[in-house]
Amino acid sequence: MPTAKPGYLIDELARVSGATPRAIRYWVRRGVLASPHARGPNTRYAPACVARIAALRVLQAQGASLREVRKRFDNATPAEIEAIVHPAAPAPTHPPAAAPPPHAERWQRFAIAPGLELHLRDGAGDAVAALANEIATRWGSRLG
């Protein structure tokens, strides 16, 4: 009985990570993702690539270049990569304030990239709405 090989085919990795196969190949060529050991239609990418792609997107959203991302990834442990995606919350220095009473506000949501959203409160004003649309248009196409 054949057993499944570990890792992801490129289309599987693309689906799981939200990246395109073309972007994955580009990141491998640039040294941001580890090159698979084999080549061809059955090439498998390590499961750790999913977390690295998520961390790559976080760092790029913060303005990091691919060179900076690659340097940050060099010798990084899986826990350090995961911490980029899910940073630990700082310990509170004082007790949390009481939550304000709920009120009915409406918000618009702009999906910029997997795991990254921009929220705009209805009635925020034309200038703020234009800025939100500009950010979503400009960065959504770069990151997605």
C-alpha positions in Angstrom: 0.0 0.0 0.0 1.6 3.3 -1.1 2.0 6.0 1.5 1.7 9.7 0.9 4.9 11.6 0.6 5.4 14.5 3.1 5.1 18.0 1.9 3.0 19.8 -0.7 2.9 19.7 -4.5 3.1 23.3 -5.8 -0.6 23.6 -6.5 -1.4 22.3 -3.0 1.1 24.7 -1.4 -0.5 27.6 -3.4 -4.0 26.6 -2.3 -3.0 26.3 1.4 -0.9 29.4 1.5 -2.9 31.7 -0.7 0.1 32.3 -3.0 0.3 31.6 -6.7 2.6 28.9 -8.0 4.4 31.6 -9.9 5.1 33.5 -6.7 6.3 30.4 -5.0 8.8 29.6 -7.7 10.0 33.3 -7.6 10.5 33.1 -3.9 12.5 29.9 -4.3 14.7 31.5 -7.0 15.3 34.5 -4.7 16.2 32.2 -1.8 13.3 33.2 0.5 11.8 29.7 0.4 13.9 26.5 0.5 14.5 24.9 -2.9 12.8 21.4 -3.0 15.3 18.5 -3.2 13.7 17.1 -6.4 12.4 18.7 -9.5 9.6 17.8 -11.9 5.8 17.4 -11.7 6.0 15.5 -8.3 8.2 18.1 -6.6 7.3 18.4 -2.9 7.7 21.5 -0.9 8.3 21.3 2.9 5.4 21.9 5.2 7.4 24.7 6.8 6.9 26.7 3.5 3.3 27.5 4.6 4.5 29.4 7.7 7.4 31.0 5.8 4.9 32.4 3.1 2.7 33.8 5.8 5.7 35.4 7.6 7.0 36.7 4.2 3.6 38.5 3.7 3.6 40.0 7.2 7.2 41.3 6.7 6.4 42.7 3.2 3.3 44.4 4.6 5.7 46.1 7.1 7.8 47.3 4.2 10.6 44.7 4.2 12.3 43.9 0.9 12.9 40.3 -0.2 16.6 40.7 0.7 15.6 41.8 4.2 13.1 38.9 4.5 15.8 36.4 3.3 18.2 37.7 5.9 15.6 37.5 8.6 14.8 33.9 7.6 18.4 32.8 7.5 19.0 30.5 10.5 15.5 31.3 11.9 13.9 28.5 13.8 10.3 27.4 13.0 9.2 29.0 16.3 10.8 32.3 15.2 9.1 32.2 11.8 5.8 31.5 13.6 6.3 34.4 16.0 6.5 36.7 13.0 3.0 35.6 11.9 1.6 35.4 15.5 3.5 37.7 17.7 3.0 37.3 21.5 0.8 39.9 23.0 2.6 42.2 25.4 1.8 41.8 29.0 -0.7 44.4 30.2 0.9 47.0 32.5 -2.5 48.0 34.1 -5.9 46.4 34.5 -8.0 46.6 31.3 -10.6 49.3 31.2 -14.2 48.4 31.2 -15.6 47.7 27.8 -17.7 50.5 26.4 -21.4 49.7 25.9 -22.1 48.1 22.5 -23.5 50.4 19.9 -24.5 49.8 16.3 -21.6 50.8 14.0 -21.2 49.5 10.5 -17.8 48.7 9.0 -16.6 48.0 5.5 -13.9 45.3 5.2 -11.2 45.3 2.6 -9.2 42.0 2.2 -5.7 43.1 1.4 -4.0 39.7 1.6 -4.7 36.4 3.4 -4.8 37.2 7.0 -4.6 41.0 6.4 -7.7 43.2 6.4 -8.4 46.9 6.4 -11.6 48.1 8.2 -13.4 51.4 7.4 -16.2 52.7 9.6 -19.3 53.8 7.7 -19.5 57.6 7.8 -15.7 58.0 8.3 -15.7 60.7 5.6 -14.9 60.9 1.9 -11.2 61.5 2.3 -10.8 58.5 4.7 -12.9 56.3 2.4 -10.8 57.3 -0.6 -7.6 56.5 1.3 -8.9 53.1 2.3 -9.8 52.4 -1.4 -6.4 53.5 -2.5 -4.6 51.2 0.1 -6.8 48.2 -0.9 -6.2 48.8 -4.6 -2.5 49.5 -4.3 -1.5 46.9 -1.7 -4.0 44.2 -2.4 -2.6 43.6 -5.9 1.0 43.6 -4.7 0.4 41.2 -1.8 -2.2 38.9 -3.2 
